[in-house]
Amino acid sequence: MSNPERAPAQSAAPDTADDHHSNLAPFRLLLVRHGQSTWNAERRIQGQLDPPLSVRGVAQACELAERLRGHRLAGFYCSDLTRTRQTAELIAGTVEAEPVPDRGLREIMLGEWEGKTRDELIAEYPDLWARWAEEPDWDIVPGAEGARPFAHRVTATLARLRERHRHGDVLCVTHGGVIHVGLLDVLSRPSRGIFPFLIENCSLTVIQHANGRAVVTKVNDTCHLS
């Protein structure tokens, strides 16, 4: 994704005595779910498998890019999977920054269920699917990353970005599961497979950190999509 005309977003300078001045912008985490992938269109479970954007997904990313045109970023990151990298690259030109891939922003790994549709899961894993239908839990999925490791990975990654960028807007192009973990962490609630928020492709969710508090200011904002 290199381009000599674009540079990585500038990291915030280390804290100084002036860092507590009231005119410094609070840290805001701008979480974007990737555009529609070919497997989203087919309703296949993706996890950490790597389908590309669909034609619709490319159009969604371009619409979001126009909304963000000229937006000044303190940092710009993306999951290293294809659908997120493609989305981030389409945004990069309008924000004049190059996204930095980060494996910590990957979707949860869903083991044997990746690449399958709901009907295939019902046919191949009837008992496990019945348990999932009764009470969703990532730990049910054979060979999956697991709920606690996934939540720990995501919260540690987001905390690392907050530490790196004390002020300003940090854009992360990532996945629905990652965004859910970030939101539920603000609410001090675990995420074991139940997703209480609708997080659509190329939606924007914003979490602001200031004065030691995290506040959710936007969830699933899709006003830029046609």
C-alpha positions in Angstrom: 0.0 0.0 0.0 3.0 2.3 -0.3 2.6 5.5 -2.2 5.4 8.2 -2.3 2.7 10.9 -2.2 1.2 9.7 1.1 2.9 9.4 4.4 1.9 7.6 7.6 -0.3 9.7 9.9 1.9 11.6 12.4 2.1 10.1 15.9 1.3 12.4 18.8 4.4 13.9 20.4 5.4 12.6 23.9 3.6 14.3 26.8 5.0 17.6 27.9 3.9 20.1 30.5 1.6 21.6 27.9 -0.3 18.4 27.3 -2.9 19.3 29.9 -3.7 22.6 28.2 -7.5 22.8 27.7 -7.2 23.4 23.9 -5.7 20.0 23.3 -8.2 17.7 21.5 -9.3 14.6 23.4 -8.4 11.2 22.1 -11.1 9.8 19.8 -11.1 6.3 18.4 -12.8 6.2 15.0 -13.8 2.6 14.3 -14.8 1.7 10.8 -16.0 -1.8 9.8 -14.7 -2.8 6.4 -16.8 -2.6 3.3 -19.0 -5.5 2.1 -16.8 -8.5 1.2 -17.7 -11.1 -1.3 -18.4 -13.5 1.6 -20.6 -10.9 3.3 -22.7 -11.0 0.1 -22.8 -14.8 0.2 -23.5 -14.8 4.0 -20.4 -16.9 4.8 -18.6 -16.7 8.1 -15.3 -15.0 7.5 -13.3 -14.9 10.8 -9.7 -14.6 9.8 -10.1 -16.0 6.3 -9.4 -13.5 3.6 -12.0 -12.7 1.0 -11.8 -9.4 -0.9 -14.3 -6.5 -1.1 -17.2 -7.0 -3.3 -18.2 -4.3 -5.9 -20.6 -2.9 -3.4 -17.9 -2.9 -0.7 -15.6 -0.8 -2.9 -18.4 1.7 -3.5 -19.1 1.9 0.3 -15.5 2.5 1.0 -15.4 5.3 -1.6 -18.5 6.9 0.0 -16.9 6.8 3.4 -13.7 8.2 2.0 -15.6 11.3 0.7 -17.1 11.8 4.1 -13.6 11.7 5.7 -12.0 13.9 3.0 -9.5 16.3 4.6 -10.0 14.9 8.1 -6.9 15.4 10.2 -5.7 12.2 11.9 -3.3 11.5 14.7 -3.0 7.9 13.6 -4.4 5.6 10.9 -4.5 1.8 11.3 -6.2 -1.2 9.8 -6.4 -5.0 10.3 -4.0 -6.8 8.0 -6.7 -8.8 6.3 -7.6 -8.0 2.7 -11.1 -6.6 3.1 -9.8 -4.1 5.7 -6.7 -3.2 3.9 -8.6 -2.5 0.7 -11.1 -0.3 2.6 -8.3 1.6 4.3 -6.5 2.1 1.0 -9.6 3.7 -0.6 -9.8 6.1 2.3 -6.1 6.9 2.4 -6.1 9.4 -0.5 -8.8 11.6 1.0 -7.2 11.8 4.5 -3.7 12.1 3.0 -2.3 9.4 5.3 -1.1 5.8 4.9 -2.7 3.1 7.0 -0.5 1.0 9.2 -1.6 -2.7 9.2 -2.0 -4.2 12.7 -2.7 -7.9 13.4 -4.3 -7.0 16.7 -7.3 -5.5 14.8 -8.1 -8.8 13.1 -11.6 -10.4 13.4 -12.0 -13.3 15.9 -10.6 -16.5 14.5 -13.6 -19.0 14.1 -11.8 -22.2 13.5 -13.8 -24.9 11.7 -16.8 -22.6 11.1 -14.9 -20.2 8.8 -16.0 -20.2 5.2 -19.3 -21.9 5.9 -22.9 -20.6 5.6 -25.5 -20.9 8.3 -27.2 -23.9 6.4 -23.8 -25.7 6.2 -23.3 -25.2 9.9 -26.7 -26.6 10.7 -26.0 -29.7 8.6 -22.4 -30.3 9.7 -22.6 -29.3 13.4 -26.2 -29.9 14.4 -25.5 -30.3 18.2 -23.1 -27.3 18.4 -25.5 -25.2 16.3 -28.3 -26.0 18.6 -26.2 -24.8 21.6 -25.2 -21.7 19.7 -28.8 -20.9 18.8 -29.8 -21.3 22.5 -27.0 -19.1 23.8 -24.3 -17.8 21.5 -20.7 -18.3 22.8 -17.5 -18.1 20.9 -16.1 -21.0 23.0 -18.6 -23.4 21.4 -16.9 -23.1 18.0 -14.4 -25.9 17.3 -10.8 -24.6 16.9 -11.8 -21.0 17.5 -9.7 -18.3 19.2 -12.1 -18.2 22.2 -14.0 -15.3 23.8 -11.4 -14.3 26.4 -8.3 -14.4 24.2 -10.2 -12.4 21.5 -11.4 -9.8 24.0 -7.9 -9.5 25.6 -6.3 -9.1 22.2 -8.6 -6.4 21.1 -8.6 -4.4 24.4 -4.8 -4.6 24.6 -4.5 -3.3 21.0 -6.9 -0.4 21.5 -5.1 0.5 24.8 -1.8 0.4 23.0 -3.1 2.9 20.4 -4.5 5.2 23.2 -1.1 5.2 24.8 0.7 6.0 21.5 -1.7 8.8 20.6 -2.8 10.8 23.7 -4.8 13.4 21.7 -6.6 13.7 18.4 -8.5 11.3 16.1 -7.2 7.8 15.4 -8.9 5.9 12.6 -9.0 2.1 12.7 -10.5 0.1 9.8 -11.4 -3.2 11.4 -14.2 -5.8 11.8 -17.6 -6.0 13.4 -16.4 -8.3 16.3 -13.6 -5.9 17.1 -15.9 -2.9 17.3 -18.3 -4.8 19.5 -15.5 -5.7 22.0 -14.5 -2.0 22.0 -18.0 -0.9 22.8 -18.7 -3.6 25.4 -15.4 -2.7 27.1 -16.7 0.8 27.6 -19.8 -0.7 29.2 -17.7 -3.2 31.3 -19.6 -6.1 29.7 -18.1 -9.3 28.3 -18.6 -10.3 24.7 -19.0 -14.0 24.4 -20.8 -14.2 21.0 -23.9 -12.0 21.6 -23.6 -8.8 19.6 -26.0 -6.2 21.0 -25.2 -3.6 18.4 -25.8 -3.4 14.7 -22.5 -2.7 13.0 -22.9 -2.5 9.3 -20.3 -2.5 6.6 -18.4 0.8 6.3 -20.2 2.2 9.3 -18.5 4.6 11.7 -18.4 4.2 15.5 -16.7 6.7 17.7 -15.4 6.3 21.3 -14.0 9.4 23.0 -11.5 9.3 25.9 -11.1 12.4 28.1 -10.5 13.0 31.8 -10.1 9.3 32.4 -13.5 8.5 31.0 -14.6 6.8 27.8 -17.8 7.9 26.1 -19.4 6.4 23.0 -20.5 9.3 20.8 -21.5 7.4 17.6 -22.5 3.8 16.8 -23.1 2.4 13.4 -23.3 5.8 11.7 -24.0 5.1 8.0 -25.3 8.5 6.8 -22.6 8.6 4.2 -23.8 5.5 2.4 -26.3 5.6 -0.4 
